[in-house]
Amino acid sequence: MAIFKASLGAGSFLRMPMIEPRSASTPAAHQQPVLVPIRSIGPDERERIAKHLLALDAHDRYLRFGYSASDEQIRRYVDGLDFERDELFGIYNRRLELIAMAHLAFAPEGQPNECAEFGVSVSKHARGRGYGARLFERAEVTARNADVRMLFIHALSENAAMLKIARKAGASVVRSGSESEAHLELPEPTLDSRMSEIALDHFAEIDFQLKTRAKQFWAFLAGLQEVRRGVQEARDKSSA
Ligand SMILES: CC(C)(COP(=O)(O)OP(=O)(O)OC[C@H]1O[C@@H](n2cnc3c(N)ncnc32)[C@H](O)[C@@H]1OP(=O)(O)O)[C@@H](O)C(=O)NCCC(=O)NCCS
């Protein structure tokens, strides 16, 4: 089943996978699927990543890293990220803050390169919108195109949301006490899976550029407002 699903392309070029449902208040008949732009995060965004991870509370850090990582340990994790080898994916809000991110870690030099590991975190206020599942699908596409055959997820057995994402994607989950290990077999890449990745990257980049311009424009308007206020105050003073 997993292979069948993935062979359709976990991000098939012909089938847009990165969708989230509209709000529950919208009648089902009028619901339109919305694409979730998922962008590849670059090394100049370490501070953004740190901000997102440092905002996780102790329990979330425990679920994400398997221990209650301190601020210092998170900083060390962020500083040690290898953007050449691994892939990091992010979902941004309008202020260009990361509200969800995933780390697809490829095997280090000398290890079997057909395996990769997936880790994810979604900001508390953005949970339940499907971002965790969408990031997993996005990572699947990249892993498959990088000739990875086995995608691993280490999760605590109590982590119902993460295990649900893995199971729904077709992964086998083996529970060993308080910890669980899930793995998903990936099929070989195809032209379709490669085209899918290009299209998804392109879409996310356009979204990011638009958000960047909108943010710059709002800053410009705020500056203009300040100038106007200053001029008005000066006029008021001189006419008093
Ligand atoms: C795990 C995590 C990434 C899930 O993110 P999310 O965006 O809320 O997940 P989704 O919205 O994609 O939900 C995935 C599924 O889990 C279900 N789910 C969400 N929260 C759940 C919960 N607390 N208990 C049970 N199921 C839950 C959703 O209903 C959804 O199922 P559906 O597809 O049948 O509707 C998020 O909770 C998180 O960041 N946790 C802290 C870090 C962590 O645990 N990382 C994973 C270890 S690597």
The ligand as an ORCA input file, in Angstrom:
! r2SCAN-3c Opt
* xyz 0 1
  C       3.468     16.109     15.938
  C       3.166     17.437     15.311
  C       4.271     17.825     14.358
  C       1.835     17.333     14.535
  O       1.631     18.519     13.814
  P       0.179     18.969     13.306
  O       0.390     19.987     12.235
  O      -0.657     19.381     14.441
  O      -0.365     17.612     12.688
  P      -1.531     17.462     11.616
  O      -2.456     18.618     11.717
  O      -0.909     17.195     10.284
  O      -2.280     16.163     12.136
  C      -1.933     14.878     11.741
  C      -2.951     13.898     12.253
  O      -2.802     13.724     13.661
  C      -4.021     14.004     14.312
  N      -3.698     14.651     15.564
  C      -3.236     15.905     15.748
  N      -3.017     16.116     17.067
  C      -3.358     14.961     17.695
  C      -3.344     14.549     19.049
  N      -2.922     15.380     20.022
  N      -3.767     13.295     19.338
  C      -4.190     12.461     18.371
  N      -4.199     12.791     17.050
  C      -3.795     14.030     16.732
  C      -4.776     14.931     13.377
  O      -6.158     14.874     13.593
  C      -4.376     14.367     12.030
  O      -5.128     13.218     11.746
  P      -6.130     13.205     10.478
  O      -5.229     13.341      9.274
  O      -6.802     11.885     10.571
  O      -7.024     14.385     10.652
  C       2.976     18.574     16.381
  O       2.047     18.142     17.316
  C       4.278     18.972     17.088
  O       5.015     19.839     16.625
  N       4.559     18.319     18.242
  C       5.807     18.605     19.004
  C       7.052     18.055     18.290
  C       6.864     16.622     17.879
  O       6.194     15.832     18.517
  N       7.512     16.241     16.759
  C       7.429     14.881     16.246
  C       8.606     14.048     16.628
  S       9.820     14.113     15.408
*
